[in-house]
Amino acid sequence: LSHMLKCIILFSTIIMPVLIFFVLFKLTFYGKIPLKSDDFFYASVIAKQTISSMTNRGDAWAFIVILILWIVGFLYFGVVKIIRTNIALKRLEQYSKECKEDFFVELKNRLMDQLSIKGFVTILFNDIIRSPFTIGTFYPTIFLPMDEYTKEEWELLLKHEMVHCKSRDYFFRKTLFILCAFYWFNPFVYKLSSYFIEINEMACDEIVLNQQPTKLRSMYAALIIKVQE
């Protein structure tokens, strides 16, 4: 289900806007047909139907108005939000410190080998956040809270974020952000966003707990509750 939702996100973000733009253009933008007449030089047409032989623009204003409204919404719900989010993450990164402890370095390397993760992964500690999360587009950065956990709990927490890195979920989260900006007027897109995040987290938990004993599963459940509290 998580993979299927990722395909839907990619289709809706890349292909669907092109199709919508093309359809709106064809249905609302005008073209000109030259006329051999002493009275008129051309006829304006939309979708092969004559709509005006006198005005310069015809009904092209419908397309222009829709486009302007969409651009305003995209700038406010998309560009402004992205800028604010990036500023907040940069500030958070400034108040974080890179993890260089032997335990975490060894654990990170072991999990990367176990999950066959290629590339570079950065781990940062921060005393502001209460829950781990991963950001990045090409080079992921994992933020961990500066809380007290056992070694087993740290391994579960870090493995969860490493699975996100393996699946490149941070890329799809960012793509989903762009999707919400594209379709800022559509409430179902925000529902899709919430649903994808929920399913994506469950899929990640499923991988972490795959073939694990009941004791570790119970520990993981308790850990999720502890982080939420």
C-alpha positions as CSV (number, residue, x, y, z in Angstrom):
1,L,0.0,0.0,0.0
2,S,2.9,2.4,0.8
3,H,4.5,1.7,-2.6
4,M,1.2,2.2,-4.4
5,L,0.7,5.6,-2.7
6,K,4.2,6.6,-3.7
7,C,3.2,5.9,-7.4
8,I,0.1,7.9,-7.0
9,I,2.1,10.8,-5.5
10,L,4.6,10.7,-8.4
11,F,1.8,10.6,-11.0
12,S,-0.1,13.4,-9.3
13,T,3.0,15.6,-9.0
14,I,4.6,15.1,-12.4
15,I,2.1,13.9,-15.0
16,M,-1.3,15.2,-13.7
17,P,-0.3,19.0,-13.6
18,V,0.8,18.7,-17.3
19,L,-2.5,17.0,-18.3
20,I,-4.6,19.6,-16.3
21,F,-2.7,22.5,-17.9
22,F,-3.1,21.0,-21.3
23,V,-6.9,20.5,-20.9
24,L,-7.4,24.0,-19.4
25,F,-5.4,25.5,-22.3
26,K,-7.4,23.6,-24.9
27,L,-10.8,24.4,-23.3
28,T,-10.2,28.1,-22.5
29,F,-7.4,29.5,-24.6
30,Y,-8.2,30.9,-28.0
31,G,-6.7,30.4,-31.4
32,K,-7.0,32.4,-34.7
33,I,-8.3,31.3,-38.0
34,P,-7.5,33.6,-41.0
35,L,-10.6,34.7,-43.0
36,K,-10.8,35.7,-46.6
37,S,-13.3,38.5,-46.0
38,D,-13.6,42.2,-46.6
39,D,-15.2,42.6,-43.1
40,F,-13.0,40.3,-40.8
41,F,-9.4,39.3,-40.9
42,Y,-9.7,36.3,-38.5
43,A,-12.0,34.4,-36.2
44,S,-11.1,33.6,-32.6
45,V,-11.9,30.0,-31.7
46,I,-11.8,27.8,-28.5
47,A,-12.0,24.0,-28.8
48,K,-12.8,24.3,-32.6
49,Q,-15.8,26.5,-31.8
50,T,-16.0,30.2,-33.0
51,I,-16.4,32.5,-30.0
52,S,-15.6,35.9,-31.4
53,S,-14.7,37.7,-34.6
54,M,-14.5,41.1,-33.1
55,T,-12.5,41.0,-29.8
56,N,-8.7,40.7,-29.6
57,R,-8.7,38.2,-26.7
58,G,-11.9,36.3,-27.0
59,D,-12.5,34.2,-23.8
60,A,-8.8,33.7,-23.1
61,W,-9.3,35.7,-20.0
62,A,-10.9,32.7,-18.3
63,F,-7.6,30.8,-18.7
64,I,-5.6,33.8,-17.5
65,V,-7.7,34.4,-14.4
66,I,-7.6,30.7,-13.4
67,L,-3.8,30.7,-13.9
68,I,-3.3,33.9,-11.9
69,L,-5.4,32.5,-9.0
70,W,-3.5,29.2,-9.1
71,I,-0.1,31.0,-9.1
72,V,-1.2,33.2,-6.1
73,G,-2.2,30.1,-4.1
74,F,0.9,28.2,-5.1
75,L,3.1,31.0,-4.0
76,Y,1.4,31.3,-0.6
77,F,0.8,27.6,0.2
78,G,3.9,26.4,-1.6
79,V,6.8,28.7,-2.0
80,V,6.3,30.7,1.3
81,K,5.8,27.5,3.3
82,I,8.9,25.9,1.8
83,I,11.0,29.0,2.6
84,R,9.7,29.0,6.2
85,T,10.3,25.3,6.7
86,N,13.9,25.5,5.3
87,I,14.6,28.5,7.6
88,A,13.3,26.6,10.6
89,L,15.3,23.4,9.7
90,K,18.5,25.5,9.2
91,R,18.1,27.0,12.6
92,L,17.4,23.6,14.1
93,E,20.6,22.3,12.5
94,Q,22.6,25.2,13.9
95,Y,21.5,24.2,17.4
96,S,22.3,20.5,16.8
97,K,25.6,18.6,17.3
98,E,26.9,15.8,15.1
99,C,26.9,12.4,16.7
100,K,30.5,11.1,17.1
101,E,30.1,8.7,19.9
102,D,31.5,5.3,19.2
103,F,28.3,3.4,20.0
104,F,26.2,5.5,17.5
105,V,28.9,5.4,14.8
106,E,29.2,1.7,15.0
107,L,25.4,1.3,15.2
108,K,24.9,3.5,12.1
109,N,27.5,1.6,10.1
110,R,26.0,-1.7,11.1
111,L,22.5,-0.7,10.2
112,M,23.7,0.8,6.8
113,D,25.3,-2.6,6.0
114,Q,22.3,-4.5,7.2
115,L,19.9,-2.4,5.1
116,S,22.3,-2.0,2.1
117,I,22.2,1.8,2.3
118,K,24.6,3.5,0.0
119,G,25.8,7.1,0.3
120,F,26.2,9.4,3.2
121,V,23.9,9.7,6.2
122,T,24.4,12.3,8.9
123,I,23.1,11.9,12.5
124,L,22.5,15.0,14.6
125,F,21.5,15.3,18.3
126,N,19.2,18.1,19.4
127,D,17.7,18.9,22.8
128,I,14.7,20.7,21.4
129,I,13.0,17.9,19.5
130,R,11.2,15.1,21.3
131,S,10.9,12.7,18.4
132,P,13.4,11.5,15.7
133,F,12.9,12.5,12.1
134,T,14.7,12.5,8.8
135,I,15.1,15.3,6.3
136,G,17.1,15.7,3.0
137,T,16.6,15.2,-0.7
138,F,19.8,13.4,-1.8
139,Y,21.8,13.2,1.4
140,P,19.6,12.4,4.4
141,T,20.1,13.9,7.9
142,I,18.6,12.1,10.9
143,F,17.7,14.2,14.0
144,L,17.7,12.4,17.3
145,P,16.5,13.8,20.6
146,M,18.9,14.1,23.5
147,D,16.9,11.8,25.7
148,E,17.8,8.8,27.9
149,Y,17.2,5.4,26.1
150,T,18.7,2.0,26.5
151,K,21.0,0.6,23.7
152,E,18.2,-1.6,22.5
153,E,15.8,1.3,22.3
154,W,18.4,3.5,20.5
155,E,18.9,0.7,17.9
156,L,15.1,0.5,17.3
157,L,14.8,4.3,16.9
158,L,17.8,4.6,14.6
159,K,16.7,1.5,12.6
160,H,13.3,3.1,12.0
161,E,14.9,6.2,10.6
162,M,17.4,4.2,8.6
163,V,14.5,2.3,6.9
164,H,13.2,5.7,5.9
165,C,16.6,6.5,4.3
166,K,16.6,3.1,2.6
167,S,13.1,3.7,1.1
168,R,13.9,7.4,0.3
169,D,10.8,8.3,2.1
170,Y,12.2,11.8,2.8
171,F,12.1,12.4,-1.0
172,F,8.4,11.4,-1.2
173,R,7.6,13.5,1.8
174,K,9.1,16.5,0.1
175,T,7.3,15.6,-3.2
176,L,4.1,15.4,-1.2
177,F,4.7,18.9,0.1
178,I,5.0,20.1,-3.5
179,L,1.8,18.1,-4.4
180,C,-0.1,20.0,-1.7
181,A,1.2,23.3,-3.1
182,F,0.1,22.3,-6.6
183,Y,-3.4,21.4,-5.5
184,W,-3.8,23.9,-2.6
185,F,-7.4,24.2,-3.5
186,N,-8.2,20.5,-3.2
187,P,-9.0,19.2,0.4
188,F,-8.6,15.6,-0.8
189,V,-4.9,16.2,-1.4
190,Y,-4.4,17.1,2.3
191,K,-6.3,13.9,3.2
192,L,-3.9,11.9,0.9
193,S,-0.9,13.6,2.6
194,S,-2.1,12.6,6.1
195,Y,-3.0,9.1,5.0
196,F,0.3,8.5,3.2
197,I,2.3,9.6,6.3
198,E,0.3,7.2,8.5
199,I,0.7,4.3,6.1
200,N,4.4,5.1,5.4
201,E,5.2,5.0,9.2
202,M,3.3,1.7,9.6
203,A,5.2,0.2,6.6
204,C,8.5,1.4,8.2
205,D,7.5,-0.2,11.6
206,E,6.7,-3.4,9.8
207,I,10.2,-3.6,8.3
208,V,11.8,-2.9,11.6
209,L,9.8,-5.6,13.4
210,N,10.1,-8.2,10.6
211,Q,10.9,-11.6,12.2
212,Q,11.6,-10.0,15.6
213,P,10.6,-11.8,18.8
214,T,7.6,-10.8,20.8
215,K,9.7,-9.2,23.6
216,L,11.3,-6.8,21.1
217,R,7.9,-6.0,19.5
218,S,6.5,-5.1,23.0
219,M,9.6,-3.0,23.7
220,Y,9.0,-1.2,20.4
221,A,5.4,-0.5,21.2
222,A,6.3,0.8,24.6
223,L,8.9,3.0,22.9
224,I,6.4,4.5,20.5
225,I,4.2,5.4,23.5
226,K,7.1,6.9,25.4
227,V,8.1,9.1,22.5
228,Q,4.5,10.3,22.0
229,E,4.2,11.1,25.7
